[in-house]
């Protein structure tokens, strides 16, 4: 799991972080570029948090014996409207990979026993992908580890602060989704 250092901040004393140092370097070296210090710091911090979450996911997958792409595939399969069931085409689209890449993933994951391909119930000419009991169990173990890392990071905020952060981030994502 990515390492979390004990918080060096309190509500009264916020120490300098990497985003502060980044903004200062920009300000000191790129005087001819007009940018907003606060927006730059926000984007750098969101990037750092995103990298932490990606690293936590990959570490959790690795710890239970999954490659990151295997975890992502199982995760996408499990969080659907039809948990544990999807077409290979839908999985490939959602994961942003080619149909050939999806076939390769499914081949190796089926061989490992984490999923199986069967004829679709709606149309026997089509293939359906289904998570196996072993696939669901290994995904849940990775999810538990991933959740522990995410919780540990966000416990630095009070419940009220987490609610406020969730609301603020929702405003930003709604704007992003609208565009």
Biotite code that builds the C-alpha atoms (Angstrom):
import biotite.structure as struc

atoms = struc.array([
    struc.Atom([0.000, 0.000, 0.000], chain_id="A", res_id=1, res_name="UNK", atom_name="CA", element="C"),
    struc.Atom([1.170, 3.549, -0.542], chain_id="A", res_id=2, res_name="UNK", atom_name="CA", element="C"),
    struc.Atom([2.757, 4.868, 2.618], chain_id="A", res_id=3, res_name="UNK", atom_name="CA", element="C"),
    struc.Atom([0.959, 7.570, 4.550], chain_id="A", res_id=4, res_name="UNK", atom_name="CA", element="C"),
    struc.Atom([3.038, 9.725, 6.823], chain_id="A", res_id=5, res_name="UNK", atom_name="CA", element="C"),
    struc.Atom([1.480, 11.059, 10.013], chain_id="A", res_id=6, res_name="UNK", atom_name="CA", element="C"),
    struc.Atom([-0.182, 14.382, 9.420], chain_id="A", res_id=7, res_name="UNK", atom_name="CA", element="C"),
    struc.Atom([2.100, 17.301, 10.095], chain_id="A", res_id=8, res_name="UNK", atom_name="CA", element="C"),
    struc.Atom([-0.758, 19.764, 10.096], chain_id="A", res_id=9, res_name="UNK", atom_name="CA", element="C"),
    struc.Atom([-3.341, 20.988, 12.519], chain_id="A", res_id=10, res_name="UNK", atom_name="CA", element="C"),
    struc.Atom([-6.314, 23.228, 11.914], chain_id="A", res_id=11, res_name="UNK", atom_name="CA", element="C"),
    struc.Atom([-4.267, 26.224, 13.077], chain_id="A", res_id=12, res_name="UNK", atom_name="CA", element="C"),
    struc.Atom([-0.943, 25.414, 11.405], chain_id="A", res_id=13, res_name="UNK", atom_name="CA", element="C"),
    struc.Atom([-1.027, 24.260, 7.803], chain_id="A", res_id=14, res_name="UNK", atom_name="CA", element="C"),
    struc.Atom([2.522, 23.504, 6.718], chain_id="A", res_id=15, res_name="UNK", atom_name="CA", element="C"),
    struc.Atom([3.793, 23.776, 3.187], chain_id="A", res_id=16, res_name="UNK", atom_name="CA", element="C"),
    struc.Atom([3.021, 20.864, 0.859], chain_id="A", res_id=17, res_name="UNK", atom_name="CA", element="C"),
    struc.Atom([4.241, 19.842, -2.582], chain_id="A", res_id=18, res_name="UNK", atom_name="CA", element="C"),
    struc.Atom([1.588, 21.948, -4.307], chain_id="A", res_id=19, res_name="UNK", atom_name="CA", element="C"),
    struc.Atom([2.781, 25.050, -2.450], chain_id="A", res_id=20, res_name="UNK", atom_name="CA", element="C"),
    struc.Atom([6.352, 24.343, -3.559], chain_id="A", res_id=21, res_name="UNK", atom_name="CA", element="C"),
    struc.Atom([5.184, 23.741, -7.152], chain_id="A", res_id=22, res_name="UNK", atom_name="CA", element="C"),
    struc.Atom([3.306, 27.050, -7.263], chain_id="A", res_id=23, res_name="UNK", atom_name="CA", element="C"),
    struc.Atom([6.308, 28.898, -5.808], chain_id="A", res_id=24, res_name="UNK", atom_name="CA", element="C"),
    struc.Atom([8.591, 27.394, -8.489], chain_id="A", res_id=25, res_name="UNK", atom_name="CA", element="C"),
    struc.Atom([6.153, 28.464, -11.213], chain_id="A", res_id=26, res_name="UNK", atom_name="CA", element="C"),
    struc.Atom([5.906, 31.937, -9.771], chain_id="A", res_id=27, res_name="UNK", atom_name="CA", element="C"),
    struc.Atom([9.690, 32.235, -9.436], chain_id="A", res_id=28, res_name="UNK", atom_name="CA", element="C"),
    struc.Atom([10.639, 30.858, -12.859], chain_id="A", res_id=29, res_name="UNK", atom_name="CA", element="C"),
    struc.Atom([7.767, 31.608, -15.230], chain_id="A", res_id=30, res_name="UNK", atom_name="CA", element="C"),
    struc.Atom([7.023, 35.249, -14.664], chain_id="A", res_id=31, res_name="UNK", atom_name="CA", element="C"),
    struc.Atom([5.681, 35.671, -18.207], chain_id="A", res_id=32, res_name="UNK", atom_name="CA", element="C"),
    struc.Atom([2.921, 33.066, -17.718], chain_id="A", res_id=33, res_name="UNK", atom_name="CA", element="C"),
    struc.Atom([-0.266, 34.293, -16.116], chain_id="A", res_id=34, res_name="UNK", atom_name="CA", element="C"),
    struc.Atom([-1.793, 31.662, -13.845], chain_id="A", res_id=35, res_name="UNK", atom_name="CA", element="C"),
    struc.Atom([-3.915, 31.554, -10.736], chain_id="A", res_id=36, res_name="UNK", atom_name="CA", element="C"),
    struc.Atom([-1.922, 30.242, -7.748], chain_id="A", res_id=37, res_name="UNK", atom_name="CA", element="C"),
    struc.Atom([-5.004, 28.728, -6.108], chain_id="A", res_id=38, res_name="UNK", atom_name="CA", element="C"),
    struc.Atom([-6.227, 26.920, -9.232], chain_id="A", res_id=39, res_name="UNK", atom_name="CA", element="C"),
    struc.Atom([-2.737, 25.586, -9.881], chain_id="A", res_id=40, res_name="UNK", atom_name="CA", element="C"),
    struc.Atom([-2.430, 24.353, -6.287], chain_id="A", res_id=41, res_name="UNK", atom_name="CA", element="C"),
    struc.Atom([-5.843, 22.674, -6.472], chain_id="A", res_id=42, res_name="UNK", atom_name="CA", element="C"),
    struc.Atom([-4.984, 20.828, -9.688], chain_id="A", res_id=43, res_name="UNK", atom_name="CA", element="C"),
    struc.Atom([-1.628, 19.691, -8.313], chain_id="A", res_id=44, res_name="UNK", atom_name="CA", element="C"),
    struc.Atom([-3.260, 18.442, -5.102], chain_id="A", res_id=45, res_name="UNK", atom_name="CA", element="C"),
    struc.Atom([-6.011, 16.610, -6.981], chain_id="A", res_id=46, res_name="UNK", atom_name="CA", element="C"),
    struc.Atom([-3.318, 15.006, -9.150], chain_id="A", res_id=47, res_name="UNK", atom_name="CA", element="C"),
    struc.Atom([-1.395, 13.865, -6.066], chain_id="A", res_id=48, res_name="UNK", atom_name="CA", element="C"),
    struc.Atom([-4.527, 12.433, -4.476], chain_id="A", res_id=49, res_name="UNK", atom_name="CA", element="C"),
    struc.Atom([-5.457, 10.693, -7.732], chain_id="A", res_id=50, res_name="UNK", atom_name="CA", element="C"),
    struc.Atom([-1.976, 9.109, -7.926], chain_id="A", res_id=51, res_name="UNK", atom_name="CA", element="C"),
    struc.Atom([-2.341, 7.931, -4.324], chain_id="A", res_id=52, res_name="UNK", atom_name="CA", element="C"),
    struc.Atom([-5.690, 6.274, -5.100], chain_id="A", res_id=53, res_name="UNK", atom_name="CA", element="C"),
    struc.Atom([-4.271, 4.652, -8.259], chain_id="A", res_id=54, res_name="UNK", atom_name="CA", element="C"),
    struc.Atom([-1.249, 3.381, -6.323], chain_id="A", res_id=55, res_name="UNK", atom_name="CA", element="C"),
    struc.Atom([-3.486, 2.087, -3.512], chain_id="A", res_id=56, res_name="UNK", atom_name="CA", element="C"),
    struc.Atom([-5.639, 0.214, -6.029], chain_id="A", res_id=57, res_name="UNK", atom_name="CA", element="C"),
    struc.Atom([-2.608, -1.332, -7.747], chain_id="A", res_id=58, res_name="UNK", atom_name="CA", element="C"),
    struc.Atom([-1.013, -2.271, -4.406], chain_id="A", res_id=59, res_name="UNK", atom_name="CA", element="C"),
    struc.Atom([-4.235, -3.889, -3.173], chain_id="A", res_id=60, res_name="UNK", atom_name="CA", element="C"),
    struc.Atom([-4.542, -5.863, -6.402], chain_id="A", res_id=61, res_name="UNK", atom_name="CA", element="C"),
    struc.Atom([-0.930, -6.971, -6.205], chain_id="A", res_id=62, res_name="UNK", atom_name="CA", element="C"),
    struc.Atom([-1.241, -8.013, -2.569], chain_id="A", res_id=63, res_name="UNK", atom_name="CA", element="C"),
    struc.Atom([-4.077, -10.449, -3.368], chain_id="A", res_id=64, res_name="UNK", atom_name="CA", element="C"),
    struc.Atom([-2.384, -11.755, -6.527], chain_id="A", res_id=65, res_name="UNK", atom_name="CA", element="C"),
    struc.Atom([-4.099, -9.725, -9.236], chain_id="A", res_id=66, res_name="UNK", atom_name="CA", element="C"),
    struc.Atom([-2.481, -7.591, -11.887], chain_id="A", res_id=67, res_name="UNK", atom_name="CA", element="C"),
    struc.Atom([-3.906, -4.071, -11.882], chain_id="A", res_id=68, res_name="UNK", atom_name="CA", element="C"),
    struc.Atom([-5.676, -4.678, -15.213], chain_id="A", res_id=69, res_name="UNK", atom_name="CA", element="C"),
    struc.Atom([-7.269, -7.838, -13.781], chain_id="A", res_id=70, res_name="UNK", atom_name="CA", element="C"),
    struc.Atom([-8.535, -5.911, -10.777], chain_id="A", res_id=71, res_name="UNK", atom_name="CA", element="C"),
    struc.Atom([-9.907, -3.153, -13.028], chain_id="A", res_id=72, res_name="UNK", atom_name="CA", element="C"),
    struc.Atom([-11.686, -5.729, -15.181], chain_id="A", res_id=73, res_name="UNK", atom_name="CA", element="C"),
    struc.Atom([-13.226, -7.511, -12.202], chain_id="A", res_id=74, res_name="UNK", atom_name="CA", element="C"),
    struc.Atom([-14.138, -4.171, -10.636], chain_id="A", res_id=75, res_name="UNK", atom_name="CA", element="C"),
    struc.Atom([-15.870, -2.977, -13.785], chain_id="A", res_id=76, res_name="UNK", atom_name="CA", element="C"),
    struc.Atom([-17.673, -6.312, -14.003], chain_id="A", res_id=77, res_name="UNK", atom_name="CA", element="C"),
    struc.Atom([-18.836, -6.106, -10.375], chain_id="A", res_id=78, res_name="UNK", atom_name="CA", element="C"),
    struc.Atom([-20.080, -2.488, -10.266], chain_id="A", res_id=79, res_name="UNK", atom_name="CA", element="C"),
    struc.Atom([-22.551, -2.783, -13.138], chain_id="A", res_id=80, res_name="UNK", atom_name="CA", element="C"),
    struc.Atom([-26.325, -2.603, -13.033], chain_id="A", res_id=81, res_name="UNK", atom_name="CA", element="C"),
    struc.Atom([-26.054, -6.379, -13.457], chain_id="A", res_id=82, res_name="UNK", atom_name="CA", element="C"),
    struc.Atom([-23.263, -7.120, -10.930], chain_id="A", res_id=83, res_name="UNK", atom_name="CA", element="C"),
    struc.Atom([-20.892, -9.799, -12.153], chain_id="A", res_id=84, res_name="UNK", atom_name="CA", element="C"),
    struc.Atom([-22.366, -9.967, -15.673], chain_id="A", res_id=85, res_name="UNK", atom_name="CA", element="C"),
    struc.Atom([-21.553, -8.082, -18.880], chain_id="A", res_id=86, res_name="UNK", atom_name="CA", element="C"),
    struc.Atom([-20.846, -8.510, -22.538], chain_id="A", res_id=87, res_name="UNK", atom_name="CA", element="C"),
    struc.Atom([-17.203, -8.422, -23.643], chain_id="A", res_id=88, res_name="UNK", atom_name="CA", element="C"),
    struc.Atom([-18.067, -5.435, -25.853], chain_id="A", res_id=89, res_name="UNK", atom_name="CA", element="C"),
    struc.Atom([-19.513, -3.448, -22.936], chain_id="A", res_id=90, res_name="UNK", atom_name="CA", element="C"),
    struc.Atom([-16.500, -4.257, -20.755], chain_id="A", res_id=91, res_name="UNK", atom_name="CA", element="C"),
    struc.Atom([-14.058, -3.237, -23.489], chain_id="A", res_id=92, res_name="UNK", atom_name="CA", element="C"),
    struc.Atom([-15.907, 0.038, -24.042], chain_id="A", res_id=93, res_name="UNK", atom_name="CA", element="C"),
    struc.Atom([-16.067, 0.882, -20.341], chain_id="A", res_id=94, res_name="UNK", atom_name="CA", element="C"),
    struc.Atom([-12.401, 0.003, -19.798], chain_id="A", res_id=95, res_name="UNK", atom_name="CA", element="C"),
    struc.Atom([-11.312, 1.917, -22.906], chain_id="A", res_id=96, res_name="UNK", atom_name="CA", element="C"),
    struc.Atom([-9.571, -1.007, -24.567], chain_id="A", res_id=97, res_name="UNK", atom_name="CA", element="C"),
    struc.Atom([-9.893, -2.668, -27.960], chain_id="A", res_id=98, res_name="UNK", atom_name="CA", element="C"),
    struc.Atom([-12.016, -5.776, -28.477], chain_id="A", res_id=99, res_name="UNK", atom_name="CA", element="C"),
    struc.Atom([-8.815, -7.736, -29.168], chain_id="A", res_id=100, res_name="UNK", atom_name="CA", element="C"),
    struc.Atom([-7.304, -6.460, -25.916], chain_id="A", res_id=101, res_name="UNK", atom_name="CA", element="C"),
    struc.Atom([-10.467, -7.471, -24.083], chain_id="A", res_id=102, res_name="UNK", atom_name="CA", element="C"),
    struc.Atom([-10.303, -10.971, -25.570], chain_id="A", res_id=103, res_name="UNK", atom_name="CA", element="C"),
    struc.Atom([-6.740, -11.339, -24.293], chain_id="A", res_id=104, res_name="UNK", atom_name="CA", element="C"),
    struc.Atom([-7.753, -10.211, -20.809], chain_id="A", res_id=105, res_name="UNK", atom_name="CA", element="C"),
    struc.Atom([-10.728, -12.519, -20.715], chain_id="A", res_id=106, res_name="UNK", atom_name="CA", element="C"),
    struc.Atom([-8.644, -15.471, -21.909], chain_id="A", res_id=107, res_name="UNK", atom_name="CA", element="C"),
    struc.Atom([-6.101, -15.102, -19.109], chain_id="A", res_id=108, res_name="UNK", atom_name="CA", element="C"),
    struc.Atom([-8.692, -14.306, -16.434], chain_id="A", res_id=109, res_name="UNK", atom_name="CA", element="C"),
    struc.Atom([-10.864, -17.245, -17.443], chain_id="A", res_id=110, res_name="UNK", atom_name="CA", element="C"),
    struc.Atom([-7.794, -19.498, -17.284], chain_id="A", res_id=111, res_name="UNK", atom_name="CA", element="C"),
    struc.Atom([-7.116, -18.179, -13.754], chain_id="A", res_id=112, res_name="UNK", atom_name="CA", element="C"),
    struc.Atom([-10.704, -19.041, -12.772], chain_id="A", res_id=113, res_name="UNK", atom_name="CA", element="C"),
    struc.Atom([-11.876, -15.482, -12.023], chain_id="A", res_id=114, res_name="UNK", atom_name="CA", element="C"),
    struc.Atom([-14.532, -15.351, -14.711], chain_id="A", res_id=115, res_name="UNK", atom_name="CA", element="C"),
    struc.Atom([-16.211, -17.477, -17.332], chain_id="A", res_id=116, res_name="UNK", atom_name="CA", element="C"),
    struc.Atom([-17.698, -16.808, -20.734], chain_id="A", res_id=117, res_name="UNK", atom_name="CA", element="C"),
    struc.Atom([-21.053, -18.300, -21.557], chain_id="A", res_id=118, res_name="UNK", atom_name="CA", element="C"),
    struc.Atom([-23.676, -17.927, -24.247], chain_id="A", res_id=119, res_name="UNK", atom_name="CA", element="C"),
    struc.Atom([-25.892, -14.923, -23.564], chain_id="A", res_id=120, res_name="UNK", atom_name="CA", element="C"),
    struc.Atom([-29.317, -15.697, -22.135], chain_id="A", res_id=121, res_name="UNK", atom_name="CA", element="C"),
    struc.Atom([-30.955, -13.143, -24.482], chain_id="A", res_id=122, res_name="UNK", atom_name="CA", element="C"),
    struc.Atom([-29.159, -14.262, -27.655], chain_id="A", res_id=123, res_name="UNK", atom_name="CA", element="C"),
    struc.Atom([-27.268, -17.571, -27.776], chain_id="A", res_id=124, res_name="UNK", atom_name="CA", element="C"),
    struc.Atom([-25.058, -16.163, -30.576], chain_id="A", res_id=125, res_name="UNK", atom_name="CA", element="C"),
    struc.Atom([-23.612, -13.586, -28.161], chain_id="A", res_id=126, res_name="UNK", atom_name="CA", element="C"),
    struc.Atom([-21.142, -14.152, -25.338], chain_id="A", res_id=127, res_name="UNK", atom_name="CA", element="C"),
    struc.Atom([-21.685, -13.069, -21.744], chain_id="A", res_id=128, res_name="UNK", atom_name="CA", element="C"),
    struc.Atom([-18.935, -12.644, -19.159], chain_id="A", res_id=129, res_name="UNK", atom_name="CA", element="C"),
    struc.Atom([-19.676, -13.707, -15.596], chain_id="A", res_id=130, res_name="UNK", atom_name="CA", element="C"),
    struc.Atom([-17.535, -13.374, -12.476], chain_id="A", res_id=131, res_name="UNK", atom_name="CA", element="C"),
    struc.Atom([-16.916, -16.684, -10.719], chain_id="A", res_id=132, res_name="UNK", atom_name="CA", element="C"),
    struc.Atom([-17.039, -17.224, -6.974], chain_id="A", res_id=133, res_name="UNK", atom_name="CA", element="C"),
    struc.Atom([-13.217, -17.121, -6.940], chain_id="A", res_id=134, res_name="UNK", atom_name="CA", element="C"),
    struc.Atom([-13.237, -13.885, -8.954], chain_id="A", res_id=135, res_name="UNK", atom_name="CA", element="C"),
    struc.Atom([-15.712, -12.261, -6.609], chain_id="A", res_id=136, res_name="UNK", atom_name="CA", element="C"),
    struc.Atom([-13.723, -13.344, -3.541], chain_id="A", res_id=137, res_name="UNK", atom_name="CA", element="C"),
    struc.Atom([-10.376, -12.045, -4.817], chain_id="A", res_id=138, res_name="UNK", atom_name="CA", element="C"),
    struc.Atom([-12.002, -8.774, -5.936], chain_id="A", res_id=139, res_name="UNK", atom_name="CA", element="C"),
    struc.Atom([-13.562, -8.328, -2.474], chain_id="A", res_id=140, res_name="UNK", atom_name="CA", element="C"),
    struc.Atom([-10.203, -8.922, -0.757], chain_id="A", res_id=141, res_name="UNK", atom_name="CA", element="C"),
    struc.Atom([-8.598, -6.278, -2.969], chain_id="A", res_id=142, res_name="UNK", atom_name="CA", element="C"),
    struc.Atom([-11.537, -3.922, -2.350], chain_id="A", res_id=143, res_name="UNK", atom_name="CA", element="C"),
    struc.Atom([-11.083, -4.294, 1.417], chain_id="A", res_id=144, res_name="UNK", atom_name="CA", element="C"),
    struc.Atom([-7.398, -3.352, 1.151], chain_id="A", res_id=145, res_name="UNK", atom_name="CA", element="C"),
    struc.Atom([-8.134, -0.489, -1.203], chain_id="A", res_id=146, res_name="UNK", atom_name="CA", element="C"),
    struc.Atom([-10.858, 0.770, 1.146], chain_id="A", res_id=147, res_name="UNK", atom_name="CA", element="C"),
    struc.Atom([-8.492, 0.670, 4.112], chain_id="A", res_id=148, res_name="UNK", atom_name="CA", element="C"),
    struc.Atom([-5.968, 2.868, 2.277], chain_id="A", res_id=149, res_name="UNK", atom_name="CA", element="C"),
    struc.Atom([-8.652, 5.325, 1.139], chain_id="A", res_id=150, res_name="UNK", atom_name="CA", element="C"),
    struc.Atom([-10.158, 5.537, 4.623], chain_id="A", res_id=151, res_name="UNK", atom_name="CA", element="C"),
    struc.Atom([-6.752, 6.032, 6.232], chain_id="A", res_id=152, res_name="UNK", atom_name="CA", element="C"),
    struc.Atom([-6.040, 8.957, 3.912], chain_id="A", res_id=153, res_name="UNK", atom_name="CA", element="C"),
    struc.Atom([-9.395, 10.651, 4.363], chain_id="A", res_id=154, res_name="UNK", atom_name="CA", element="C"),
    struc.Atom([-9.565, 10.141, 8.139], chain_id="A", res_id=155, res_name="UNK", atom_name="CA", element="C"),
    struc.Atom([-7.416, 13.252, 8.369], chain_id="A", res_id=156, res_name="UNK", atom_name="CA", element="C"),
    struc.Atom([-10.659, 15.158, 7.773], chain_id="A", res_id=157, res_name="UNK", atom_name="CA", element="C"),
    struc.Atom([-13.551, 15.366, 10.209], chain_id="A", res_id=158, res_name="UNK", atom_name="CA", element="C"),
    struc.Atom([-16.889, 13.866, 9.094], chain_id="A", res_id=159, res_name="UNK", atom_name="CA", element="C"),
    struc.Atom([-18.157, 17.397, 8.439], chain_id="A", res_id=160, res_name="UNK", atom_name="CA", element="C"),
    struc.Atom([-15.087, 18.237, 6.340], chain_id="A", res_id=161, res_name="UNK", atom_name="CA", element="C"),
    struc.Atom([-15.506, 15.010, 4.319], chain_id="A", res_id=162, res_name="UNK", atom_name="CA", element="C"),
    struc.Atom([-19.137, 15.958, 3.645], chain_id="A", res_id=163, res_name="UNK", atom_name="CA", element="C"),
    struc.Atom([-18.087, 19.435, 2.560], chain_id="A", res_id=164, res_name="UNK", atom_name="CA", element="C"),
    struc.Atom([-15.298, 18.058, 0.354], chain_id="A", res_id=165, res_name="UNK", atom_name="CA", element="C"),
    struc.Atom([-17.701, 15.565, -1.247], chain_id="A", res_id=166, res_name="UNK", atom_name="CA", element="C"),
    struc.Atom([-20.133, 18.405, -1.991], chain_id="A", res_id=167, res_name="UNK", atom_name="CA", element="C"),
    struc.Atom([-17.429, 20.623, -3.500], chain_id="A", res_id=168, res_name="UNK", atom_name="CA", element="C"),
    struc.Atom([-16.034, 17.815, -5.638], chain_id="A", res_id=169, res_name="UNK", atom_name="CA", element="C"),
    struc.Atom([-19.541, 16.963, -6.815], chain_id="A", res_id=170, res_name="UNK", atom_name="CA", element="C"),
    struc.Atom([-19.985, 20.546, -8.031], chain_id="A", res_id=171, res_name="UNK", atom_name="CA", element="C"),
    struc.Atom([-16.781, 20.243, -10.047], chain_id="A", res_id=172, res_name="UNK", atom_name="CA", element="C"),
    struc.Atom([-17.654, 16.822, -11.499], chain_id="A", res_id=173, res_name="UNK", atom_name="CA", element="C"),
    struc.Atom([-21.160, 17.962, -12.450], chain_id="A", res_id=174, res_name="UNK", atom_name="CA", element="C"),
    struc.Atom([-19.544, 20.820, -14.407], chain_id="A", res_id=175, res_name="UNK", atom_name="CA", element="C"),
    struc.Atom([-17.159, 18.362, -16.039], chain_id="A", res_id=176, res_name="UNK", atom_name="CA", element="C"),
    struc.Atom([-19.971, 15.958, -16.936], chain_id="A", res_id=177, res_name="UNK", atom_name="CA", element="C"),
    struc.Atom([-22.060, 18.779, -18.396], chain_id="A", res_id=178, res_name="UNK", atom_name="CA", element="C"),
    struc.Atom([-19.331, 19.732, -20.878], chain_id="A", res_id=179, res_name="UNK", atom_name="CA", element="C"),
])
